[in-house]
Amino acid sequence: MKSGKILASMMAATLLATAPYAASAQADIEPQQTQPLAPEAQTPTNDTSPLVGAGERGDAAEGSDASGYTPLGPEWIKGQPEAGAFGFQEQYSEDGEYALWMHNAILLPIITIISLFVLALLLWVIVRYNKKSNPTPSRTTHNTLIEVVWTVVPALILLVIAVPSIRLLASQYETPPEDAITVKATGYQWYWTYSFPDHGEFEIISNMMPEDEARAKGFPAQLEADNRLVLPVGVPIRLQTTAADVIHSFAVPSLWFKLDAVPGRLNERMLTIEEPGIYYGQCSELCGARHAYMPIAVEALPFEQWQQWVLAQGGTLGGEEATEEDAAVEVGPSADDIETTDTIEEAIDDDLETGTAGA
């Protein structure tokens, strides 16, 4: 009887201890039912709602704004996962094209040849050296020629792989030029914000577009965002990543770009997109209950159209800020003022000389 009371007490204590966690897990699983979609809640916070301000991207996609910027439609989608696809996505950056070439022209043939050779060798050994075919086992302990071959050939194979690999690795972490466009991507649970420090510090908040809305507009569900990251084509971009809560990872496979976003740290890589279009990615670091629902949608535009988009967001074109700063730095008399002053002083000296001569 006493042990039964103790067991009942332990079960009650366990239920009381786990009740808050169960309620929290239920809230994470069904955030749409517990949190209204408030359009005014646009400031990035630690709120776990993945659909803050959702829908604005959809409204903008229906037509152009006063600046002339028109969001690209689904016919411009170039980088996205395909059902049943085997291999890499088609690449639209220089590093991606080189990596795809290296995979198809170097790695894949080497892997195929080695795999077939090892398979053939195993089958030959099974058939040739089984007990029935070889009743008297060989007592061979070594073979100098074979040992030299299996040492030299793998070394040459590794050398063939290493040379292009080192080139690709160095290219991926090449320092961006000074005039590269700076974009800062910040990961939150579970959405992204994009800011443009060189163009007025404006910020874009990007959430996953609701699935029904995305399908109705012809975009892939769970990949389309209400506000895309819009970038220029053919221009070096200094893409920086960080996070406000936990570790995230900014990854767009078709652009051969992946960079961790770590709280308190600013990571940086250069990106140059070669063609206009829409490129999809996702957070690639497990970051919580809705990790799978914080997509990355990149829209690449020609440089002039990208400038129109910057102005539409209330940003500046970079050169305007530099002109204002230069104007603020210019103090003191100009060259014309100095020349005018010298002329007045000369006139006073002439008057004095004239007066002295008359006296």
Buried (B, 14 or more C-beta within 10 A) or exposed (E): EEEEEEEEEEEEEEEEEEEEEEEEEEBBEEBEEEBEBEEEBEEBEEBBBBBBBBBBBBEBBEEEBEBEBBBBEEEBBBBBEEEEEEEBBEBBBBBBBBBBEBEEEBBEEBEEEEEEEEEEEEEEEEEEEEEEEEEEEEEEEEEEEEEEEEEEEEEEEEEEBEEBBEEBEEEBEEEBEEEBBBBBBBBBBBBBBBBBEBBBEBBBBBBBBBBEBBEEBEBBBBBBBBBBBBBBBEBBBBBBBBBBBBBBBBBBBBBBBBBBBBEEEEBBBBBBBBEBBBBBBBBBBEBBBBBEBBBBBBBBBEEEBBBBBBBBBEBBEBEEEEEEEEEEEEEEEEEEEEEEEEEEEEEEEEEEEEEEEEE
